[in-house]
Amino acid sequence: MDIEKIRTMAIDPIVQSYDKRDTILYALGLGFGADPLNEAELPFVYEKALTCLPSYANLLCHPGFWAQDPQFGIDWVKILHAEQDLAVHKPLPATGAIRGEYRVAGIEDKGEGRGALLHQEKDLFDNATGDHLATVRSTLFMRGNGGEGGFGTAMPVAQPVPDRAPDRTVEIATLPRQALIYRLSGDWNPLHADPAIAQKAGFAMPILHGLCTNGIAQRAILSAYCGNDVARFKSMFVRFSKPVMPGETIRVEFFEEGEGRLRFRAIAVERGDVVLDRCSATVA
């Protein structure tokens, strides 16, 4: 792995426009609108008083899978999405053009044979007003690298959720076709659509996107703690622990810490597996 090339890599700002179809399609990919009588979810899936979900920031202005470029020497086949962090500074407009500024914040070397963590940061701005809308951080676990050095500052280690009964739980069922809808918002990885490719990767069936599971957890936060008011949603961090199979039910367990601070985890009910762990969020 060429640490210096990664450290000095420059990616030009990316401008992405989205319209009402994009905003609605993203919400449908997270399962909003499953109950046609749930008027609290209507602003996310109906153009009248249309509202954009905060977690759409995770997808906007993505620079592409640059780690596949051979010049960087990354074993990209063995990369796993490890963590995702979102800080909302102002709500995303329902439609508009967003400018994304992206950088690699650092590489955390775990040692030879132990892999490395690559930390990426993205700042999103309203391209018309210049308003700073969100900061997104993602961590990739490079299983095939390690022992090659690093740079930058290591991110704080996520702490376990409290060892007690949750204060509140929310269960959200996914659809068997959930990944096929969600991928239309921009993640075309065939792992989430093609059974043959999923089986080659060691899965019995195409799996749900990690960021879809992330968005479903956000859906639970908005419902349980924000009254579906996106202006009250401030931040969210998740660690991906296991994949979700489309059609499973996700139970989000919340641990309240006061002053709008939440810890949580998500469990695939049918298997009992923790799929998001050591998570946190803040709400107003």
Backbone bond lengths (Angstrom), bond angles and torsions (degrees), N, CA, C in turn:
res aa  C-N    CA-C-N  psi(-1)  N-CA   C-N-CA  omega(-1)  CA-C   N-CA-C  phi
1 M - - - 1.465 - - 1.528 108.95 -
2 D 1.336 116.65 129.95 1.460 121.43 -178.74 1.534 108.99 -90.26
3 I 1.334 115.33 93.49 1.456 121.28 -175.28 1.526 111.24 -60.48
4 E 1.337 116.81 -42.00 1.454 119.87 -175.61 1.530 111.34 -67.13
5 K 1.317 117.33 -39.14 1.466 119.45 177.93 1.529 110.91 -64.43
6 I 1.308 116.22 -37.35 1.468 119.19 178.63 1.529 110.03 -69.25
7 R 1.331 116.44 -42.00 1.468 120.72 -177.77 1.526 111.65 -63.51
8 T 1.330 117.24 -37.17 1.466 120.84 -175.49 1.533 112.94 -96.99
9 M 1.311 116.78 3.18 1.465 120.00 -179.24 1.527 110.66 -61.17
10 A 1.318 116.56 135.27 1.468 121.64 178.03 1.524 109.25 -120.15
11 I 1.310 115.75 131.83 1.456 121.87 176.45 1.524 107.80 -118.19
12 D 1.323 116.66 124.02 1.458 120.51 179.70 1.524 110.67 -62.20
13 P 1.340 117.66 149.55 1.470 119.71 175.55 1.521 111.40 -53.11
14 I 1.315 115.27 142.44 1.465 122.13 -178.17 1.519 108.51 -113.51
15 V 1.333 116.95 127.87 1.461 121.93 177.00 1.525 108.37 -107.73
16 Q 1.322 116.18 126.99 1.462 121.58 178.87 1.519 109.45 -127.47
17 S 1.315 115.34 130.11 1.463 121.43 175.85 1.529 109.31 -100.51
18 Y 1.314 116.40 147.37 1.457 120.45 174.63 1.523 109.15 -141.84
19 D 1.325 115.63 148.17 1.458 120.93 -178.87 1.519 110.00 -117.34
20 K 1.329 116.19 -171.80 1.464 119.72 -174.91 1.533 112.18 -62.99
21 R 1.341 116.76 -32.41 1.465 119.04 178.04 1.532 110.67 -62.77
22 D 1.317 116.40 -43.47 1.465 120.86 -179.51 1.524 111.00 -63.83
23 T 1.338 116.08 -45.82 1.464 121.12 -178.79 1.521 110.82 -61.01
24 I 1.326 116.51 -45.10 1.467 121.27 -179.16 1.525 110.84 -69.37
25 L 1.330 117.55 -42.92 1.461 120.96 -178.65 1.525 111.05 -61.30
26 Y 1.331 117.12 -39.90 1.461 119.78 178.26 1.528 110.10 -61.50
27 A 1.317 117.85 -45.06 1.468 121.22 179.75 1.530 111.07 -63.69
28 L 1.321 117.66 -40.27 1.464 120.83 177.48 1.528 110.58 -63.02
29 G 1.340 116.70 -35.00 1.456 120.71 178.32 1.513 113.20 -65.41
30 L 1.330 117.13 -20.95 1.464 122.00 176.63 1.525 111.84 -95.28
31 G 1.330 116.99 0.34 1.455 120.76 176.75 1.513 115.17 93.12
32 F 1.348 117.85 3.32 1.461 119.32 175.82 1.531 108.91 -61.02
33 G 1.334 115.66 144.90 1.456 120.42 179.12 1.514 113.91 86.20
34 A 1.335 117.70 7.18 1.467 119.77 179.34 1.528 111.15 -61.10
35 D 1.325 115.97 -34.95 1.465 121.25 175.64 1.530 107.26 -101.24
36 P 1.340 118.41 108.17 1.463 120.29 -176.06 1.526 114.12 -65.99
37 L 1.340 117.26 -11.22 1.461 120.77 179.32 1.530 112.51 -99.90
38 N 1.323 116.74 0.12 1.464 120.59 -179.86 1.530 108.97 -83.58
39 E 1.328 116.56 92.95 1.460 120.89 -176.36 1.532 112.46 -69.84
40 A 1.331 117.00 -19.65 1.466 119.84 179.38 1.525 111.52 -66.65
41 E 1.333 117.60 -25.41 1.464 121.49 179.68 1.524 112.79 -95.49
42 L 1.320 116.80 -7.12 1.460 120.73 -174.68 1.530 113.74 -59.08
43 P 1.355 120.11 -38.97 1.470 119.06 -179.45 1.524 114.43 -60.29
44 F 1.318 118.04 -19.83 1.460 120.52 -179.45 1.526 112.94 -86.40
45 V 1.334 117.12 -17.05 1.469 120.05 -174.05 1.536 113.03 -127.57
46 Y 1.327 116.82 9.06 1.472 121.20 -177.08 1.519 107.68 -138.44
47 E 1.316 115.54 133.21 1.469 120.10 -171.31 1.534 114.06 -65.92
48 K 1.338 117.60 -20.16 1.460 119.71 175.88 1.525 108.53 -72.22
49 A 1.329 117.27 119.59 1.475 122.98 -176.12 1.530 111.25 59.05
50 L 1.323 116.26 39.19 1.465 121.92 -176.35 1.534 111.15 -58.65
51 T 1.337 115.54 137.44 1.459 122.70 -179.10 1.521 109.08 -129.69
52 C 1.330 116.58 134.99 1.459 121.27 179.43 1.531 109.77 -90.92
53 L 1.303 116.54 136.97 1.460 121.71 179.45 1.528 111.36 -74.14
54 P 1.335 118.32 140.33 1.466 120.45 -179.67 1.520 113.84 -56.77
55 S 1.329 117.16 -38.17 1.464 119.96 -174.79 1.527 113.35 -70.15
56 Y 1.328 117.78 -8.24 1.473 119.71 174.55 1.530 109.62 -62.01
57 A 1.327 116.85 -22.80 1.464 121.17 177.28 1.524 111.49 -59.27
58 N 1.332 117.73 -28.04 1.457 120.21 179.50 1.519 112.32 -63.88
59 L 1.335 117.12 -28.72 1.457 121.52 -176.04 1.525 112.96 -95.66
60 L 1.320 117.52 -28.49 1.456 120.74 -171.89 1.529 112.30 -66.42
61 C 1.335 115.41 142.02 1.473 123.50 173.43 1.523 111.93 57.30
62 H 1.293 117.09 39.30 1.462 120.03 179.06 1.526 109.58 -72.41
63 P 1.337 118.01 135.17 1.468 120.57 -175.38 1.520 114.84 -79.52
64 G 1.319 117.33 0.45 1.460 119.39 -176.77 1.525 111.05 88.44
65 F 1.323 115.62 171.60 1.464 120.58 -175.15 1.527 109.09 -86.96
66 W 1.342 115.42 73.35 1.458 121.24 -175.90 1.524 112.31 -65.58
67 A 1.332 117.61 -22.26 1.462 121.13 -177.38 1.529 112.64 -65.19
68 Q 1.331 117.81 -13.32 1.456 121.01 176.98 1.526 112.42 -73.90
69 D 1.328 117.94 -16.97 1.460 121.78 -177.90 1.532 109.23 -64.40
70 P 1.335 118.06 121.61 1.473 120.78 -175.98 1.522 114.08 -58.31
71 Q 1.351 118.40 -24.79 1.470 119.68 -176.52 1.526 112.83 -62.00
72 F 1.339 117.55 -22.05 1.459 120.22 -177.66 1.530 112.68 -87.94
73 G 1.306 117.30 -15.39 1.459 120.68 177.07 1.512 114.76 68.04
74 I 1.318 117.48 27.37 1.467 122.00 -179.61 1.526 109.71 -91.87
75 D 1.316 117.02 133.05 1.461 121.67 174.77 1.530 107.59 -78.79
76 W 1.343 115.71 78.68 1.458 121.24 -168.81 1.523 113.53 -67.20
77 V 1.352 117.30 -24.11 1.464 119.95 -179.44 1.533 110.62 -62.74
78 K 1.334 116.71 -27.85 1.464 120.53 -175.66 1.527 112.94 -99.37
79 I 1.334 117.32 15.19 1.463 120.41 179.16 1.530 110.76 -78.20
80 L 1.319 116.15 136.77 1.463 122.58 172.82 1.526 109.35 -122.61
81 H 1.333 116.21 143.71 1.461 121.46 174.30 1.527 107.14 -77.52
82 A 1.322 117.35 116.10 1.461 120.67 -172.44 1.525 113.55 -98.52
83 E 1.349 117.17 -46.61 1.461 121.03 -175.01 1.520 110.42 -143.45
84 Q 1.328 115.93 155.60 1.462 121.95 176.31 1.525 108.36 -143.17
85 D 1.329 115.08 131.05 1.456 120.57 -177.44 1.529 108.66 -130.24
86 L 1.317 116.97 132.22 1.460 122.49 -178.74 1.517 109.81 -129.83
87 A 1.332 115.95 125.48 1.465 121.84 172.75 1.516 107.90 -117.67
88 V 1.327 116.76 122.63 1.458 121.98 -177.58 1.526 109.07 -98.05
89 H 1.319 116.84 122.79 1.459 121.50 178.32 1.536 111.67 -96.07
90 K 1.337 116.19 -36.62 1.472 123.05 174.05 1.523 107.05 -147.47
91 P 1.345 118.35 146.63 1.467 119.62 179.46 1.528 111.86 -59.02
92 L 1.326 115.67 143.45 1.456 120.69 175.56 1.524 109.60 -66.34
93 P 1.335 118.03 141.26 1.469 118.94 174.89 1.525 110.37 -65.91
94 A 1.318 117.02 154.27 1.464 120.70 -179.41 1.519 111.48 -60.75
95 T 1.324 116.29 -36.75 1.464 122.92 174.04 1.519 106.71 -143.65
96 G 1.307 117.25 160.41 1.460 118.28 177.96 1.503 112.99 156.03
97 A 1.330 115.78 -163.88 1.458 123.16 177.19 1.525 107.89 -124.03
98 I 1.320 115.87 129.86 1.457 122.42 -176.03 1.532 108.96 -118.05
99 R 1.337 115.50 138.22 1.463 120.56 175.61 1.524 109.16 -105.76
100 G 1.316 115.70 128.67 1.446 120.81 179.61 1.515 111.76 -111.27
101 E 1.327 116.30 130.84 1.460 122.30 175.94 1.522 107.76 -115.07
102 Y 1.316 115.98 125.35 1.459 122.43 -164.41 1.526 110.35 -124.33
103 R 1.333 115.95 145.08 1.459 119.82 174.18 1.528 109.68 -153.36
104 V 1.318 115.11 155.96 1.465 120.88 169.96 1.523 106.94 -88.23
105 A 1.313 117.17 116.30 1.464 121.65 -174.68 1.521 112.38 -81.29
106 G 1.311 117.44 -24.45 1.452 118.46 179.24 1.515 112.77 169.41
107 I 1.323 114.87 165.74 1.459 123.06 172.45 1.515 107.34 -123.91
108 E 1.311 115.57 126.97 1.462 122.57 -179.14 1.528 108.01 -105.59
109 D 1.317 116.65 107.33 1.461 122.53 -175.33 1.525 110.06 -81.04
110 K 1.332 115.89 121.95 1.463 120.47 179.35 1.529 111.90 -91.09
111 G 1.336 117.50 -9.54 1.454 121.08 -179.40 1.512 111.78 111.17
112 E 1.317 115.31 158.22 1.461 120.70 -178.06 1.527 110.61 -58.38
113 G 1.332 114.64 130.58 1.457 120.90 -179.95 1.515 113.85 79.27
114 R 1.343 117.28 -1.56 1.472 120.38 -178.16 1.525 112.49 -114.15
115 G 1.324 117.48 -3.94 1.450 120.73 176.42 1.518 113.23 88.61
116 A 1.317 114.91 -176.06 1.464 122.07 179.39 1.522 108.73 -148.84
117 L 1.326 115.38 153.30 1.465 121.43 177.44 1.523 109.05 -107.09
118 L 1.310 116.37 129.20 1.455 122.14 177.29 1.522 108.45 -108.46
119 H 1.334 116.10 122.15 1.463 121.86 -176.80 1.532 109.27 -104.62
120 Q 1.322 116.44 126.29 1.456 123.07 179.98 1.520 110.13 -118.09
121 E 1.315 117.13 146.15 1.460 121.51 177.28 1.527 110.04 -130.39
122 K 1.321 114.81 144.63 1.463 121.77 -179.76 1.519 108.42 -138.91
123 D 1.322 116.99 126.88 1.457 121.59 173.79 1.517 108.75 -107.25
124 L 1.330 115.98 134.13 1.457 122.09 -177.91 1.525 110.15 -111.57
125 F 1.335 115.60 134.88 1.455 122.59 -179.52 1.526 109.52 -128.67
126 D 1.319 116.64 145.48 1.464 120.87 170.96 1.522 107.06 -68.44
127 N 1.321 117.09 119.27 1.461 119.62 -173.77 1.524 112.41 -68.66
128 A 1.332 117.56 -20.22 1.462 120.64 -179.20 1.526 111.48 -86.04
129 T 1.346 116.76 -40.98 1.470 120.41 -174.29 1.525 113.80 -104.05
130 G 1.334 116.65 -18.92 1.456 120.39 -175.34 1.514 113.89 82.60
131 D 1.330 118.54 -0.36 1.460 121.68 -179.03 1.529 111.10 -61.48
132 H 1.340 116.03 135.22 1.458 121.73 176.01 1.524 108.01 -79.05
133 L 1.332 116.79 115.11 1.452 121.26 -172.09 1.525 113.79 -96.21
134 A 1.325 116.73 -41.83 1.466 118.91 -173.88 1.519 110.74 -160.31
135 T 1.327 114.40 155.85 1.458 122.57 170.43 1.526 107.32 -122.80
136 V 1.321 115.28 128.35 1.462 121.47 -177.16 1.524 108.42 -119.97
137 R 1.314 116.11 130.78 1.463 120.82 174.18 1.518 108.64 -122.08
138 S 1.314 115.75 136.09 1.459 119.91 175.00 1.519 109.13 -130.95
139 T 1.305 115.93 146.87 1.454 122.41 178.72 1.516 108.93 -119.89
140 L 1.333 115.93 128.37 1.453 122.31 176.48 1.520 109.12 -108.18
141 F 1.332 116.44 135.48 1.458 121.52 175.74 1.517 107.69 -96.26
142 M 1.328 115.96 112.71 1.465 121.95 -179.01 1.527 108.12 -94.09
143 R 1.320 115.38 90.94 1.463 120.97 -174.22 1.522 112.58 -65.97
144 G 1.324 116.59 -27.49 1.459 120.34 -175.49 1.515 114.53 -89.52
145 N 1.311 117.08 0.36 1.459 121.01 178.93 1.530 109.54 -117.05
146 G 1.321 116.70 -170.95 1.460 120.74 -177.91 1.512 111.18 123.50
147 G 1.322 116.04 146.82 1.449 120.82 -178.79 1.514 113.58 78.48
148 E 1.336 116.24 15.74 1.469 120.56 -175.75 1.527 112.83 -115.44
149 G 1.319 116.51 7.11 1.453 120.38 179.64 1.517 112.30 96.06
150 G 1.330 115.56 174.52 1.452 120.58 -179.40 1.513 110.52 -159.13
151 F 1.328 115.83 -172.93 1.462 121.57 178.06 1.519 108.28 -161.19
152 G 1.338 115.52 171.36 1.455 119.83 179.64 1.516 111.58 79.36
153 T 1.313 114.81 -172.74 1.460 122.09 -178.12 1.517 109.99 -107.66
154 A 1.321 116.41 130.89 1.459 120.45 179.29 1.528 110.30 -64.18
155 M 1.316 115.97 143.00 1.451 121.66 178.43 1.536 110.24 -75.32
156 P 1.335 117.61 151.37 1.467 119.34 176.90 1.526 111.50 -57.93
157 V 1.313 116.09 143.05 1.464 121.01 -179.95 1.526 109.13 -76.65
158 A 1.323 116.40 129.37 1.470 120.45 178.76 1.516 110.27 -68.54
159 Q 1.315 116.39 136.08 1.459 122.13 -176.87 1.536 111.06 -93.50
160 P 1.342 117.45 151.76 1.471 120.41 178.29 1.535 111.15 -61.50
161 V 1.316 115.73 154.26 1.459 119.84 175.12 1.530 108.19 -70.87
162 P 1.326 118.23 159.47 1.474 120.68 -178.49 1.528 112.36 -57.34
163 D 1.310 115.21 146.31 1.458 122.12 179.70 1.527 109.04 -89.62
164 R 1.320 114.83 72.01 1.463 121.45 179.34 1.522 108.48 -159.65
165 A 1.308 115.39 174.07 1.457 119.46 178.17 1.529 109.98 -67.34
166 P 1.329 118.44 142.29 1.466 120.39 179.17 1.523 111.61 -66.65
167 D 1.330 115.10 154.30 1.462 120.45 177.58 1.525 111.94 -79.90
168 R 1.318 116.07 -26.47 1.462 119.91 -178.77 1.522 108.24 -157.12
169 T 1.315 116.96 146.20 1.458 121.44 175.21 1.525 109.37 -130.00
170 V 1.335 115.40 148.37 1.455 122.59 176.12 1.525 107.48 -132.73
171 E 1.328 117.31 129.00 1.460 121.10 177.07 1.523 110.01 -109.33
172 I 1.340 115.88 132.46 1.462 122.25 -179.89 1.522 108.11 -131.30
173 A 1.321 116.00 121.55 1.465 120.77 178.94 1.525 109.74 -82.26
174 T 1.313 116.07 138.37 1.464 120.52 172.81 1.529 108.90 -98.04
175 L 1.323 115.62 162.02 1.457 122.08 179.25 1.527 110.20 -95.24
176 P 1.328 118.82 149.70 1.465 120.05 174.50 1.531 112.65 -56.86
177 R 1.345 117.48 -27.43 1.464 121.01 -179.84 1.540 112.53 -99.47
178 Q 1.339 116.76 14.14 1.468 120.63 -174.31 1.526 112.68 -56.72
179 A 1.325 117.95 -44.83 1.470 120.69 -178.23 1.523 111.30 -65.33
180 L 1.309 117.90 -32.26 1.468 121.20 -179.97 1.523 111.64 -69.32
181 I 1.328 116.21 -30.07 1.464 120.04 175.92 1.530 109.75 -79.03
182 Y 1.323 116.16 -46.97 1.468 120.26 -175.83 1.527 111.95 -61.28
183 R 1.327 118.13 -37.71 1.466 120.19 -175.87 1.528 112.22 -63.62
184 L 1.330 118.04 -20.00 1.463 121.23 178.98 1.524 111.68 -69.38
185 S 1.339 117.42 -10.53 1.465 120.54 176.02 1.526 112.31 -87.71
186 G 1.346 117.10 3.21 1.462 117.81 170.24 1.506 118.19 134.39
187 D 1.343 118.89 -13.48 1.469 119.92 179.23 1.524 108.60 -100.89
188 W 1.342 115.80 99.29 1.451 122.06 -173.11 1.530 113.17 -93.70
189 N 1.316 118.23 13.94 1.463 121.30 -179.39 1.530 109.67 -54.20
190 P 1.346 118.28 120.69 1.470 120.37 -177.28 1.521 113.87 -65.37
191 L 1.326 117.75 -12.25 1.456 121.21 175.41 1.522 111.38 -56.24
192 H 1.339 116.19 -26.12 1.460 121.49 -176.31 1.533 112.88 -97.07
193 A 1.358 116.13 5.92 1.460 118.92 -177.22 1.527 113.68 -137.37
194 D 1.319 117.53 -35.18 1.462 122.59 -170.69 1.529 110.26 -100.42
195 P 1.331 118.45 112.92 1.470 120.47 -178.43 1.530 113.51 -58.02
196 A 1.336 117.44 -36.71 1.466 120.15 -178.56 1.526 110.98 -64.75
197 I 1.322 116.58 -42.59 1.461 120.18 179.47 1.518 110.80 -69.34
198 A 1.328 116.96 -38.70 1.466 120.28 177.10 1.528 111.04 -60.83
199 Q 1.331 116.85 -40.80 1.458 120.63 -179.86 1.523 111.52 -67.47
200 K 1.337 117.36 -36.43 1.468 120.49 175.74 1.524 111.29 -63.24
201 A 1.332 115.94 -30.26 1.464 120.79 179.20 1.527 112.25 -84.48
202 G 1.343 116.48 -1.10 1.456 119.88 176.12 1.510 115.22 97.99
203 F 1.339 117.33 12.81 1.456 120.71 -179.72 1.529 109.90 -111.90
204 A 1.311 115.90 146.22 1.461 120.58 -178.62 1.519 112.05 -71.22
205 M 1.323 116.32 -21.46 1.462 121.56 -177.31 1.520 108.78 -155.42
206 P 1.345 119.06 166.08 1.467 120.18 174.67 1.524 110.77 -57.96
207 I 1.322 116.07 136.41 1.459 121.07 -176.17 1.530 110.67 -97.31
208 L 1.314 115.40 161.82 1.457 120.89 176.78 1.527 109.36 -76.26
209 H 1.320 116.38 144.66 1.462 120.96 176.25 1.531 109.79 -60.06
210 G 1.336 116.24 140.33 1.454 119.66 176.22 1.513 112.16 -58.85
211 L 1.344 116.60 -40.16 1.466 119.32 -179.26 1.525 111.81 -72.36
212 C 1.340 117.59 -17.96 1.468 119.27 172.02 1.529 109.06 -73.29
213 T 1.331 117.42 -43.74 1.457 120.59 175.19 1.527 110.22 -59.55
214 N 1.324 116.01 -41.70 1.464 121.88 175.40 1.526 110.65 -56.52
215 G 1.331 116.51 -47.80 1.458 120.96 -178.92 1.517 112.95 -65.67
216 I 1.326 116.87 -32.56 1.461 120.53 177.48 1.529 109.90 -68.82
217 A 1.330 117.28 -38.11 1.464 120.04 174.93 1.527 110.48 -63.50
218 Q 1.338 117.07 -39.41 1.462 120.56 174.93 1.529 110.51 -61.15
219 R 1.310 116.47 -39.10 1.468 121.08 177.36 1.525 110.58 -58.18
220 A 1.342 116.49 -40.92 1.461 120.88 178.47 1.525 111.25 -66.04
221 I 1.335 117.07 -39.84 1.473 120.85 178.92 1.520 110.32 -64.37
222 L 1.336 116.59 -46.92 1.456 120.50 -179.47 1.520 111.38 -58.94
223 S 1.326 116.16 -41.63 1.460 121.01 -178.13 1.527 112.09 -71.04
224 A 1.336 115.99 -46.05 1.466 120.24 -171.46 1.524 113.34 -81.85
225 Y 1.363 117.48 -28.68 1.466 119.13 -170.70 1.532 114.82 -127.71
226 C 1.320 117.63 -8.35 1.472 118.99 -175.80 1.519 113.67 -122.73
227 G 1.326 118.00 -0.89 1.453 119.41 -175.01 1.520 111.98 57.69
228 N 1.341 116.62 30.10 1.472 124.62 -176.96 1.530 113.15 59.13
229 D 1.331 116.70 23.38 1.465 122.19 175.27 1.528 108.01 -93.88
230 V 1.334 117.45 108.62 1.465 120.43 -174.81 1.525 111.95 -65.62
231 A 1.328 118.27 -22.82 1.460 120.91 179.49 1.527 111.70 -66.04
232 R 1.319 118.09 -18.76 1.470 122.03 -179.82 1.535 112.14 -89.75
233 F 1.317 116.72 -9.84 1.472 121.53 -179.14 1.521 108.63 -87.94
234 K 1.347 117.64 120.09 1.466 121.11 -172.19 1.524 114.37 -111.20
235 S 1.321 118.01 -40.88 1.461 118.90 -178.23 1.521 109.89 -160.77
236 M 1.350 113.78 162.81 1.469 119.03 -179.26 1.521 108.64 -161.49
237 F 1.325 115.57 132.48 1.461 122.14 176.18 1.520 108.48 -126.42
238 V 1.346 117.00 136.14 1.470 120.34 174.63 1.510 109.85 -134.85
239 R 1.313 114.54 150.27 1.461 122.01 168.56 1.524 106.85 -114.57
240 F 1.338 115.68 126.22 1.459 120.75 179.75 1.524 109.14 -81.82
241 S 1.331 116.70 124.21 1.464 119.94 -177.45 1.524 113.15 -112.50
242 K 1.334 117.76 -38.77 1.466 121.07 177.07 1.530 108.40 -149.62
243 P 1.338 117.28 154.28 1.469 119.50 -179.79 1.524 112.46 -76.56
244 V 1.325 114.40 160.34 1.465 123.04 174.22 1.518 108.16 -105.78
245 M 1.321 116.84 139.92 1.460 121.82 174.86 1.529 108.65 -94.58
246 P 1.332 117.85 129.48 1.467 119.54 179.01 1.526 111.43 -52.51
247 G 1.324 115.63 133.48 1.453 121.58 -177.28 1.515 112.77 104.31
248 E 1.335 117.16 -14.71 1.458 120.03 178.22 1.528 110.94 -78.44
249 T 1.309 115.14 161.28 1.461 122.20 175.42 1.526 108.98 -98.18
250 I 1.314 116.13 133.29 1.459 121.56 178.87 1.520 108.93 -104.69
251 R 1.330 116.13 123.27 1.462 121.34 175.20 1.525 108.55 -104.80
252 V 1.323 116.36 121.07 1.462 121.68 178.66 1.523 107.68 -100.69
253 E 1.330 116.24 123.60 1.459 122.22 -178.45 1.523 109.03 -108.08
254 F 1.335 116.12 123.32 1.464 122.14 -174.83 1.532 111.65 -107.27
255 F 1.324 114.03 140.77 1.459 122.23 175.95 1.532 107.05 -123.43
256 E 1.312 116.29 112.12 1.464 121.00 -173.99 1.524 110.79 -83.18
257 E 1.337 116.15 135.18 1.460 121.51 -178.17 1.521 112.76 -119.05
258 G 1.322 117.60 7.91 1.459 121.53 176.79 1.512 113.16 86.70
259 E 1.345 115.91 154.34 1.465 124.13 177.87 1.533 112.37 54.24
260 G 1.321 115.63 38.67 1.457 120.46 175.55 1.509 115.23 79.20
261 R 1.315 117.97 8.69 1.463 121.28 179.95 1.530 109.54 -95.13
262 L 1.335 115.32 131.75 1.456 121.78 -179.27 1.525 109.85 -127.38
263 R 1.304 115.93 144.81 1.463 122.59 164.15 1.518 105.60 -114.38
264 F 1.324 117.02 150.47 1.460 118.23 179.59 1.518 111.25 -160.20
265 R 1.312 114.29 166.20 1.460 122.64 171.16 1.519 107.37 -143.25
266 A 1.335 116.90 163.77 1.463 121.45 178.85 1.513 108.94 -127.32
267 I 1.315 115.01 139.75 1.464 121.85 -174.92 1.530 109.19 -126.25
268 A 1.333 116.60 135.07 1.461 121.56 170.69 1.527 106.68 -78.54
269 V 1.324 116.63 107.80 1.462 121.71 -168.54 1.526 112.37 -58.93
270 E 1.323 116.59 -43.91 1.468 119.80 -173.88 1.526 112.54 -64.05
271 R 1.342 117.92 -30.45 1.467 121.53 -179.07 1.521 112.48 -104.16
272 G 1.327 116.58 -18.43 1.454 119.94 -175.63 1.513 113.66 75.34
273 D 1.331 117.87 13.43 1.461 122.14 -178.43 1.525 111.43 -87.25
274 V 1.323 116.57 136.65 1.455 121.37 172.66 1.529 107.60 -76.39
275 V 1.334 116.88 120.45 1.470 120.86 -175.76 1.528 111.94 -105.45
276 L 1.328 117.37 -24.59 1.461 122.93 170.00 1.525 106.13 -128.53
277 D 1.321 116.62 133.62 1.458 119.17 -174.98 1.528 110.76 -138.19
278 R 1.334 115.89 158.32 1.474 122.61 176.50 1.523 111.51 55.53
279 C 1.323 116.42 38.48 1.456 121.69 -173.30 1.543 110.55 -91.64
280 S 1.318 115.27 160.32 1.451 120.84 177.52 1.518 109.92 -149.77
281 A 1.323 115.72 161.27 1.461 121.24 178.37 1.527 108.45 -157.28
282 T 1.318 115.76 157.74 1.465 121.42 171.69 1.521 108.55 -129.61
283 V 1.331 114.53 140.26 1.464 121.02 179.51 1.526 107.95 -133.99
284 A 1.309 116.55 155.81 1.458 121.15 177.01 1.518 109.16 -89.17
